Amino acid sequence: MAAELTAHELIAKHRPTLDQALEAIRTRAYWSPHPEHPKAYGENGSLDMAAGKAAFDAVLGTRLDLGQPGTDDWVGGEVSPYGIELGVEYPHADVDVLLPAMKAGQKAWRDAGAEARAVVCLEILKRISDRTHEFAHAVMHTSGQAFMMAFQAGGPHAQDRGLEAVAYAYVEQVRTPDTAEWTKPQGKRDPLALTKQFTPVPRGIALLIGCNTFPTWNGYPGLFASLATGNAVLVKPHPRAVLPLALTVQVAREVLGQAGFDPNLVALAAERPGEGIAKTLATRPEIRIIDYTGSTSFGDWLEANARQAQVYTEKAGVNTVLVDSTANYKGMLSNLAFSLSLYSGQMCTTPQNLLIPRDGIRTDEGPKTFDEVVADLARSVDGLLGDDARANALLGAIVNPDVKARLEAAAGLGEVALASREISNPEFPKAVVRTPVIVKLDGAKPDDEAAYMSECFGPVSFAVAVDSTADALELLRRTVREKGAMTVGAYTSDEEVEQAVQEVCLEEAAQLSLNLTGGVYVNQTAAFSDFHGSGGNPAANAALCDGAFVANRFRVVEVRREA
């Protein structure tokens, strides 16, 4: 295949960005090549706001033909949480035809080397970045995120995570040199001399099982980590969130072909309603890597049954905030209110349990009882979401009926400190928009424990009364150990308590945020600096991103020759 994009051209274009990414993961300082502000787009061939919306509208009601082999049907049926029928049809694959076609291009991709693969991946990301406005609408209308969140989390932040994965993949592959001259002295005899060649080789075909809420943000790390390490990638989107990943596959196939590689190194596996092809695909012998974000039950099934594959899972956890004391009471309440409200709590990092001593806490405004803290937090959430336009911009829409059902059932679990209310969205009248509910529970009651020790995904939080900070620490430890946590937060002005919380999180491998009162929130992480999950507790067996996330996607094969 004749290359329109040569390796030399791609290296010249993207090597500086790769080098900056390598420096960023080394220093952990802030850096991003992808602008967060919508007005930053529209130059150098990228789509501005109007063009991005027009591009999204043009896709609706069409058939997205990716030119894949083995297409035996066309499937679709996505309905936006905002009430719009997308009407896009996607290729349904005969995997007995598609999988062999995907394997065919792996030799050339493997032989290209780590640097060439990295810059091809960066070209894919650059073209996705140029279409960020279009992708934002695709993410918004499949996940229910409000537009600004869909733009940032589904666009630049997701692209950052993909680039971060490429950088880690590159580091791990070049850790071993391509060749080495090996000489062992033999005393008076001639030395032993070998020439050694080391080649990173891919495991095989990677399967990405996409999620409904963050199709690109959660999908890009695995996709680009596998592709950059030489593997072909089969993308199986969530049936309600196909479009963002289908557009990603379209871009990847275009770039691969133009760079002289087989486009079938990346392919889409969309499914018919109720088909449930993930289990079938996950146990195919050709599938050697799996990336999954979703429920604990299916994550556990993958880990137990996809024995032929290296499985990376992000599952459910019970995220906890321990409230002992604070030197900025208003800042604490404001920060927590935003964290509980953002995207209607439909984030794997949203706090669920707020552990508060029943005798109250010390603050810069004097002592506050348990009831006062909870009532003040409820007022803070109410104040944040009091204006419907602002509420819609923060909450987005409820992503599916299961979240709505959990929200409605939560009110029956205990005393309601803040009732959820319905908000209308004038632009999208069919959108289901609900404010968070806060329910008081007693940490000493077994019936209450059954509620707060299970993940209740969505805009549901439990204010759990505990006997003391020591009891809160023990409950925090048990929660992370038994149920897992993607995030832990703590508020304290006591140095000993701070050290104790930190020790719990170090021992149980949970990412901790201390005393956040400003514009950084416990449920947000920055690529190149923050680790998303740790891989060390039941919520996830991998972190986004670190060396462990990429290093086992390839093996190094050695060829020795006598010199």
C-alpha positions as CSV (number, residue, x, y, z in Angstrom):
1,M,0.0,0.0,0.0
2,A,1.5,3.4,-1.0
3,A,1.8,5.7,1.9
4,E,0.5,9.2,1.6
5,L,1.9,10.0,5.0
6,T,5.5,8.9,5.4
7,A,7.1,8.0,8.6
8,H,9.6,10.8,8.2
9,E,6.8,13.3,7.8
10,L,4.9,12.0,10.8
11,I,8.0,12.0,13.0
12,A,8.9,15.6,12.0
13,K,5.3,16.6,12.7
14,H,4.6,14.8,16.0
15,R,7.9,14.0,17.6
16,P,8.0,17.3,19.5
17,T,4.6,16.6,21.0
18,L,5.6,13.1,21.9
19,D,8.7,14.5,23.6
20,Q,6.6,16.9,25.6
21,A,4.3,14.1,26.7
22,L,7.3,12.1,27.8
23,E,8.5,15.0,29.9
24,A,5.0,15.6,31.3
25,I,4.7,12.0,32.6
26,R,8.2,12.3,34.1
27,T,7.6,15.6,35.9
28,R,3.8,15.2,36.6
29,A,3.5,18.9,35.9
30,Y,0.4,20.5,34.1
31,W,0.6,20.1,30.3
32,S,-1.9,19.6,27.5
33,P,-1.7,20.1,23.8
34,H,-5.5,20.1,23.4
35,P,-7.3,23.4,24.2
36,E,-10.1,23.2,26.8
37,H,-11.9,26.3,25.5
38,P,-14.4,25.9,22.6
39,K,-13.3,29.2,21.0
40,A,-9.8,27.8,20.6
41,Y,-10.9,25.7,17.6
42,G,-11.6,26.8,14.1
43,E,-8.1,27.5,12.8
44,N,-5.6,25.2,10.9
45,G,-8.4,23.1,9.5
46,S,-10.2,22.3,12.8
47,L,-14.0,22.7,13.1
48,D,-15.3,25.7,15.0
49,M,-18.6,25.5,17.0
50,A,-20.9,26.0,14.0
51,A,-19.0,23.6,11.7
52,G,-18.8,21.0,14.4
53,K,-22.5,21.1,15.0
54,A,-23.2,20.9,11.3
55,A,-20.9,17.9,11.0
56,F,-22.7,16.1,13.8
57,D,-26.1,16.9,12.3
58,A,-24.9,15.6,8.9
59,V,-24.1,12.2,10.4
60,L,-27.6,11.8,11.9
61,G,-29.8,9.5,10.0
62,T,-27.0,8.1,7.8
63,R,-25.2,4.8,7.4
64,L,-21.6,5.0,8.6
65,D,-19.8,2.8,6.2
66,L,-16.3,2.1,7.5
67,G,-15.3,-0.2,4.6
68,Q,-14.7,-3.1,7.0
69,P,-14.5,-6.7,5.7
70,G,-17.2,-9.2,6.9
71,T,-20.1,-6.7,7.2
72,D,-23.2,-8.8,7.2
73,D,-25.8,-6.4,8.4
74,W,-26.4,-2.8,9.6
75,V,-27.4,-2.0,13.1
76,G,-28.3,1.1,15.2
77,G,-31.0,2.5,17.4
78,E,-29.2,5.0,19.6
79,V,-31.5,7.5,21.3
80,S,-30.0,10.5,23.0
81,P,-30.7,11.0,26.7
82,Y,-31.9,14.4,25.5
83,G,-34.6,12.7,23.5
84,I,-33.2,12.8,20.0
85,E,-33.1,9.6,17.8
86,L,-29.7,9.6,16.2
87,G,-30.7,7.2,13.4
88,V,-27.1,6.2,12.6
89,E,-26.5,2.8,11.2
90,Y,-23.2,0.9,11.8
91,P,-21.7,-2.2,10.2
92,H,-22.4,-5.4,12.0
93,A,-19.5,-7.8,11.6
94,D,-19.1,-11.5,10.9
95,V,-16.2,-11.9,13.3
96,D,-15.0,-15.1,11.6
97,V,-14.2,-12.8,8.6
98,L,-13.2,-9.7,10.4
99,L,-10.8,-11.1,13.0
100,P,-8.5,-12.8,10.4
101,A,-8.5,-9.6,8.4
102,M,-7.4,-7.7,11.5
103,K,-4.5,-10.1,12.1
104,A,-3.2,-9.7,8.6
105,G,-1.8,-6.3,9.1
106,Q,-0.1,-6.9,12.4
107,K,3.3,-8.0,11.0
108,A,3.9,-4.7,9.1
109,W,2.6,-2.7,12.1
110,R,4.9,-4.7,14.5
111,D,7.9,-4.2,12.2
112,A,7.3,-0.4,11.9
113,G,8.8,0.1,15.4
114,A,7.7,2.0,18.5
115,E,8.4,5.5,17.2
116,A,6.5,5.0,14.0
117,R,3.5,3.5,15.8
118,A,3.6,6.4,18.3
119,V,3.5,9.1,15.7
120,V,0.7,7.4,13.7
121,C,-1.3,7.3,16.9
122,L,-0.6,11.0,17.4
123,E,-1.8,11.8,13.9
124,I,-5.1,10.0,14.7
125,L,-5.4,12.0,17.9
126,K,-4.6,15.3,16.1
127,R,-7.4,14.6,13.5
128,I,-9.8,13.8,16.3
129,S,-8.8,17.0,18.1
130,D,-9.5,19.0,14.9
131,R,-13.1,17.6,15.1
132,T,-13.5,18.2,18.8
133,H,-16.8,20.1,18.4
134,E,-18.3,17.3,16.4
135,F,-17.2,14.7,18.9
136,A,-18.6,16.8,21.7
137,H,-22.1,16.6,20.3
138,A,-21.6,12.9,19.7
139,V,-20.6,12.4,23.4
140,M,-23.3,14.7,24.7
141,H,-26.1,12.8,22.8
142,T,-24.9,9.4,23.8
143,S,-23.9,10.0,27.4
144,G,-26.2,12.7,28.6
145,Q,-23.4,15.0,29.6
146,A,-24.1,18.7,29.3
147,F,-22.4,20.2,26.3
148,M,-19.5,21.9,28.0
149,M,-18.6,18.7,29.9
150,A,-19.0,16.6,26.8
151,F,-16.7,19.0,25.0
152,Q,-14.0,19.0,27.7
153,A,-14.2,15.4,29.0
154,G,-15.1,13.8,25.7
155,G,-12.7,16.0,23.7
156,P,-9.4,17.4,25.1
157,H,-9.3,15.4,28.3
158,A,-10.0,12.2,26.5
159,Q,-7.4,13.0,23.9
160,D,-4.9,13.8,26.7
161,R,-5.5,10.3,28.2
162,G,-5.0,8.7,24.8
163,L,-1.7,10.6,24.3
164,E,-0.7,9.8,27.8
165,A,-1.1,6.1,27.0
166,V,1.0,6.4,23.8
167,A,3.7,8.1,25.9
168,Y,3.8,5.3,28.4
169,A,3.7,2.7,25.7
170,Y,6.7,4.3,24.0
171,V,8.7,4.5,27.2
172,E,8.1,0.8,28.0
173,Q,9.0,-0.4,24.4
174,V,12.3,1.6,24.2
175,R,13.4,0.6,27.7
176,T,15.2,-2.3,26.0
177,P,17.6,-1.4,23.1
178,D,16.9,-2.7,19.6
179,T,20.3,-4.4,19.5
180,A,23.2,-5.2,21.8
181,E,26.8,-6.6,21.3
182,W,27.4,-9.1,24.1
183,T,31.0,-10.2,24.9
184,K,31.9,-12.5,27.8
185,P,35.6,-12.8,28.6
186,Q,37.0,-16.4,28.7
187,G,40.4,-15.7,30.3
188,K,43.1,-17.1,27.9
189,R,40.5,-18.4,25.5
190,D,38.7,-16.2,22.9
191,P,35.8,-14.3,24.4
192,L,32.2,-15.4,23.7
193,A,30.6,-12.9,21.4
194,L,26.9,-12.6,20.5
195,T,24.9,-10.0,18.6
196,K,21.4,-9.7,20.2
197,Q,18.3,-8.3,18.6
198,F,15.3,-7.3,20.8
199,T,11.8,-6.8,19.3
200,P,8.6,-5.7,21.1
201,V,5.9,-8.0,19.8
202,P,2.2,-7.5,20.2
203,R,0.0,-10.0,22.1
204,G,-2.6,-10.1,19.3
205,I,-6.0,-8.5,18.9
206,A,-7.2,-6.2,21.7
207,L,-10.9,-5.8,22.5
208,L,-12.1,-2.5,23.8
209,I,-15.5,-2.8,25.5
210,G,-16.8,0.7,25.7
211,C,-19.0,2.3,28.4
212,N,-22.1,4.5,28.2
213,T,-21.1,7.4,30.3
214,F,-17.6,8.3,29.1
215,P,-17.1,6.5,25.7
216,T,-14.0,8.4,24.7
217,W,-12.4,9.3,28.1
218,N,-12.6,5.7,29.3
219,G,-12.0,4.2,25.8
220,Y,-9.0,6.1,24.5
221,P,-6.4,4.9,27.1
222,G,-6.9,1.2,26.2
223,L,-7.3,1.8,22.5
224,F,-4.1,3.8,22.1
225,A,-2.1,1.7,24.6
226,S,-2.9,-1.4,22.6
227,L,-2.4,0.2,19.2
228,A,0.9,1.9,20.1
229,T,2.3,-1.5,21.3
230,G,1.6,-3.1,18.0
231,N,-1.8,-4.7,18.6
232,A,-4.9,-4.5,16.4
233,V,-7.9,-3.2,18.2
234,L,-11.5,-4.2,17.9
235,V,-13.8,-1.6,19.4
236,K,-17.1,-2.9,20.9
237,P,-19.0,0.2,22.0
238,H,-21.8,0.3,24.5
239,P,-25.1,-0.1,22.5
240,R,-26.3,3.3,23.7
241,A,-23.0,5.1,23.0
242,V,-21.7,3.9,19.6
243,L,-21.3,7.1,17.7
244,P,-18.2,8.6,19.4
245,L,-16.2,5.4,19.2
246,A,-17.4,4.7,15.6
247,L,-16.2,8.1,14.5
248,T,-12.9,7.3,16.3
249,V,-12.6,4.1,14.4
250,Q,-13.3,5.9,11.2
251,V,-10.5,8.4,11.8
252,A,-8.0,5.7,12.8
253,R,-8.7,3.6,9.7
254,E,-8.2,6.6,7.5
255,V,-4.9,7.5,9.1
256,L,-3.6,4.0,9.1
257,G,-4.4,3.6,5.4
258,Q,-2.8,6.9,4.5
259,A,0.4,5.9,6.5
260,G,0.7,2.7,4.5
261,F,-0.7,0.3,7.0
262,D,-3.7,-2.0,6.9
263,P,-6.8,0.0,8.0
264,N,-8.2,-3.2,9.5
265,L,-5.8,-2.8,12.4
266,V,-8.7,-0.9,14.0
267,A,-12.3,-2.0,13.5
268,L,-15.8,-1.6,15.0
269,A,-18.0,-4.3,16.4
270,A,-21.5,-2.8,16.8
271,E,-24.3,-5.2,17.9
272,R,-27.9,-5.8,17.3
273,P,-30.3,-4.9,20.2
274,G,-30.0,-7.5,22.9
275,E,-27.3,-9.4,21.1
276,G,-24.7,-9.1,23.9
277,I,-21.6,-10.0,21.8
278,A,-19.1,-8.9,24.5
279,K,-19.0,-12.4,26.1
280,T,-18.6,-14.1,22.8
281,L,-15.8,-11.8,21.6
282,A,-14.1,-11.8,25.0
283,T,-13.5,-15.5,24.9
284,R,-12.4,-15.8,21.3
285,P,-8.8,-17.2,21.0
286,E,-7.8,-14.3,18.8
287,I,-8.6,-11.8,21.5
288,R,-5.5,-11.4,23.7
289,I,-6.1,-8.1,25.5
290,I,-9.4,-6.7,26.9
291,D,-10.1,-3.2,28.2
292,Y,-13.4,-2.8,30.1
293,T,-15.2,-0.1,32.0
294,G,-18.6,-1.0,33.6
295,S,-20.3,-3.1,36.2
296,T,-18.5,-5.2,38.8
297,S,-20.4,-8.3,37.8
298,F,-19.3,-8.3,34.2
299,G,-15.8,-7.2,35.1
300,D,-15.5,-10.1,37.4
301,W,-16.9,-12.4,34.7
302,L,-14.2,-11.2,32.2
303,E,-11.4,-11.7,34.7
304,A,-12.7,-15.2,35.5
305,N,-13.5,-16.4,32.0
306,A,-11.4,-14.5,29.4
307,R,-8.4,-16.6,30.4
308,Q,-6.6,-16.3,27.1
309,A,-6.4,-12.5,27.4
310,Q,-4.7,-9.9,29.5
311,V,-7.8,-8.2,31.1
312,Y,-7.9,-4.6,32.3
313,T,-11.0,-3.6,34.2
314,E,-12.5,-0.5,35.8
315,K,-15.5,-1.6,37.8
316,A,-17.7,-0.2,40.6
317,G,-16.5,1.3,43.8
318,V,-17.9,3.1,46.8
319,N,-16.2,6.4,46.9
320,T,-16.0,8.0,50.3
321,V,-15.3,11.4,51.9
322,L,-14.3,11.5,55.5
323,V,-15.2,14.8,57.2
324,D,-13.4,15.3,60.5
325,S,-12.9,19.1,60.6
326,T,-12.2,22.0,58.3
327,A,-10.5,25.4,58.3
328,N,-12.7,26.6,55.4
329,Y,-16.3,25.4,56.1
330,K,-17.9,27.4,53.2
331,G,-15.2,26.2,50.8
332,M,-15.7,22.6,51.8
333,L,-19.5,22.8,51.3
334,S,-19.1,24.5,48.0
335,N,-16.6,22.0,46.7
336,L,-18.6,19.0,47.9
337,A,-21.8,20.4,46.4
338,F,-20.2,20.7,43.0
339,S,-18.7,17.2,43.2
340,L,-22.0,15.7,44.1
341,S,-23.9,17.5,41.3
342,L,-21.5,17.3,38.3
343,Y,-23.0,15.2,35.5
344,S,-25.7,14.1,38.0
345,G,-23.2,12.0,39.9
346,Q,-22.8,9.6,36.9
347,M,-19.1,9.4,37.2
348,C,-17.1,6.5,38.6
349,T,-15.3,9.1,40.8
350,T,-18.3,10.9,42.3
351,P,-18.4,10.7,46.2
352,Q,-21.1,8.5,47.5
353,N,-20.6,8.2,51.3
354,L,-19.9,11.2,53.5
355,L,-18.6,9.9,56.9
356,I,-19.4,12.5,59.6
357,P,-19.0,12.1,63.4
358,R,-22.5,12.1,65.0
359,D,-21.2,14.6,67.6
360,G,-20.2,17.0,64.9
361,I,-17.1,18.6,63.6
362,R,-14.8,21.6,64.3
363,T,-14.8,24.4,61.7
364,D,-13.6,28.0,61.3
365,E,-17.2,29.0,62.0
366,G,-17.3,27.1,65.3
367,P,-18.6,23.6,66.1
368,K,-21.2,22.1,63.7
369,T,-23.4,19.2,64.6
370,F,-23.9,16.3,62.2
371,D,-27.4,17.6,61.3
372,E,-26.0,21.1,60.7
373,V,-23.3,19.9,58.4
374,V,-25.8,17.8,56.4
375,A,-28.4,20.6,56.3
376,D,-25.7,23.2,55.2
377,L,-24.5,20.9,52.5
378,A,-28.1,20.4,51.2
379,R,-28.5,24.2,51.1
380,S,-25.2,24.5,49.2
381,V,-26.4,22.0,46.6
382,D,-29.7,23.8,46.4
383,G,-28.0,27.1,46.0
384,L,-25.7,25.8,43.3
385,L,-28.6,24.3,41.3
386,G,-31.2,26.9,42.1
387,D,-31.1,28.4,38.7
388,D,-32.5,26.0,36.1
389,A,-30.2,27.1,33.3
390,R,-27.1,26.6,35.5
391,A,-28.5,23.3,36.8
392,N,-28.9,22.0,33.3
393,A,-25.3,23.0,32.4
394,L,-24.0,21.1,35.4
395,L,-26.3,18.1,35.6
396,G,-26.7,17.1,32.0
397,A,-29.3,14.3,31.6
398,I,-29.9,11.0,33.3
399,V,-28.1,8.5,31.0
400,N,-30.5,5.6,31.4
401,P,-33.6,4.3,33.2
402,D,-31.6,2.3,35.7
403,V,-30.0,5.5,37.1
404,K,-33.4,7.1,37.4
405,A,-34.8,4.0,39.2
406,R,-31.9,4.0,41.7
407,L,-32.4,7.7,42.4
408,E,-36.1,7.3,43.1
409,A,-35.5,4.2,45.3
410,A,-32.8,6.0,47.4
411,A,-35.4,8.3,49.1
412,G,-36.8,5.2,50.8
413,L,-33.5,4.1,52.4
414,G,-33.4,6.7,55.2
415,E,-34.2,10.2,56.2
416,V,-34.0,12.5,53.2
417,A,-31.9,15.6,53.9
418,L,-32.1,16.9,50.3
419,A,-34.9,15.7,48.0
420,S,-34.3,15.3,44.3
421,R,-36.3,17.6,42.1
422,E,-37.1,17.5,38.4
423,I,-35.7,20.2,36.1
424,S,-37.0,21.0,32.7
425,N,-34.7,21.6,29.8
426,P,-36.3,24.0,27.3
427,E,-33.9,23.0,24.5
428,F,-34.5,19.3,25.0
429,P,-38.0,18.8,26.5
430,K,-37.6,15.0,26.6
431,A,-34.5,15.1,28.7
432,V,-34.7,13.5,32.2
433,V,-32.9,16.0,34.5
434,R,-32.8,15.4,38.2
435,T,-31.0,17.1,41.1
436,P,-29.1,15.0,43.6
437,V,-30.7,13.4,46.7
438,I,-28.8,13.2,50.0
439,V,-30.0,10.6,52.5
440,K,-29.0,10.4,56.2
441,L,-27.9,6.9,57.4
442,D,-26.6,5.6,60.6
443,G,-23.2,3.8,60.4
444,A,-24.1,1.7,63.4
445,K,-27.2,0.1,61.9
446,P,-26.9,-3.1,59.9
447,D,-29.9,-2.2,57.7
448,D,-28.3,1.1,56.7
449,E,-24.9,-0.5,56.1
450,A,-26.5,-2.6,53.3
451,A,-27.3,0.6,51.5
452,Y,-24.1,2.6,52.0
453,M,-21.8,-0.4,51.4
454,S,-23.1,-0.9,47.8
455,E,-22.5,1.4,44.9
456,C,-25.6,3.5,44.0
457,F,-24.4,4.9,40.7
458,G,-26.0,8.3,40.0
459,P,-27.0,11.4,41.9
460,V,-27.3,9.7,45.2
461,S,-25.2,10.4,48.3
462,F,-25.4,9.1,51.9
463,A,-24.5,11.2,54.9
464,V,-23.4,8.5,57.3
465,A,-23.3,9.3,61.0
466,V,-20.3,7.6,62.7
467,D,-19.3,7.5,66.4
468,S,-16.0,9.1,65.9
469,T,-13.2,10.0,63.4
470,A,-11.5,6.7,64.5
471,D,-14.7,4.8,63.5
472,A,-14.8,6.8,60.2
473,L,-11.2,5.7,59.5
474,E,-12.0,2.1,60.1
475,L,-15.1,2.2,58.0
476,L,-13.1,3.9,55.2
477,R,-10.6,1.1,55.3
478,R,-13.2,-1.6,55.2
479,T,-15.1,0.1,52.4
480,V,-12.0,0.4,50.2
481,R,-10.8,-3.1,51.0
482,E,-14.2,-4.8,50.5
483,K,-15.8,-2.7,47.8
484,G,-13.1,-0.6,46.3
485,A,-12.9,3.1,45.6
486,M,-11.8,5.1,42.6
487,T,-11.4,8.2,44.8
488,V,-11.2,9.1,48.5
489,G,-11.6,12.6,49.9
490,A,-10.9,13.9,53.4
491,Y,-11.4,17.1,55.3
492,T,-9.4,17.7,58.5
493,S,-7.4,20.4,60.2
494,D,-5.8,17.9,62.5
495,E,-2.3,16.7,61.4
496,E,-2.6,13.3,63.1
497,V,-6.0,12.6,61.4
498,E,-4.5,13.7,58.0
499,Q,-1.6,11.2,58.5
500,A,-4.1,8.5,59.6
501,V,-6.2,9.0,56.5
502,Q,-3.2,9.0,54.3
503,E,-1.9,5.8,55.8
504,V,-5.3,4.0,55.2
505,C,-5.2,5.1,51.5
506,L,-1.6,4.0,51.1
507,E,-2.3,0.6,52.7
508,E,-5.5,0.0,50.7
509,A,-4.2,1.6,47.5
510,A,-6.8,4.4,47.1
511,Q,-6.2,7.8,45.5
512,L,-6.7,10.5,48.1
513,S,-7.6,14.2,47.8
514,L,-7.2,16.3,51.0
515,N,-9.0,19.5,52.0
516,L,-10.2,20.5,48.5
517,T,-12.0,23.8,48.8
518,G,-11.3,25.6,45.5
519,G,-11.7,24.8,41.8
520,V,-10.2,21.2,41.9
521,Y,-12.7,18.5,42.7
522,V,-12.3,14.9,44.0
523,N,-14.0,13.5,41.0
524,Q,-11.7,15.1,38.4
525,T,-8.2,14.0,37.4
526,A,-5.7,15.5,35.0
527,A,-3.9,13.4,32.4
528,F,-0.1,13.3,32.6
529,S,-0.2,14.1,36.3
530,D,-3.0,12.3,38.2
531,F,-3.6,8.6,38.3
532,H,-7.2,7.5,37.7
533,G,-7.7,4.5,39.9
534,S,-4.8,2.6,41.3
535,G,-5.2,-1.0,40.3
536,G,-4.7,-1.9,43.9
537,N,-8.3,-2.2,45.2
538,P,-11.5,-3.9,44.0
539,A,-12.7,-0.9,42.0
540,A,-10.1,-1.4,39.2
541,N,-7.3,-3.7,38.4
542,A,-5.4,-1.1,36.5
543,A,-4.6,2.7,36.7
544,L,-4.9,5.2,33.9
545,C,-2.2,5.5,33.1
546,D,1.0,4.0,34.4
547,G,3.7,1.6,33.1
548,A,1.8,-1.4,34.3
549,F,-1.2,-0.4,32.1
550,V,0.9,-0.7,28.9
551,A,3.9,-3.0,29.6
552,N,2.0,-6.3,29.4
553,R,0.4,-5.5,26.1
554,F,3.6,-6.6,24.4
555,R,6.4,-9.0,25.0
556,V,10.1,-8.6,24.0
557,V,11.4,-11.4,21.8
558,E,15.2,-11.9,21.5
559,V,17.1,-13.3,18.6
560,R,20.8,-14.2,19.3
561,R,23.5,-14.7,16.7
562,E,27.2,-15.4,17.0
563,A,29.1,-12.3,16.3
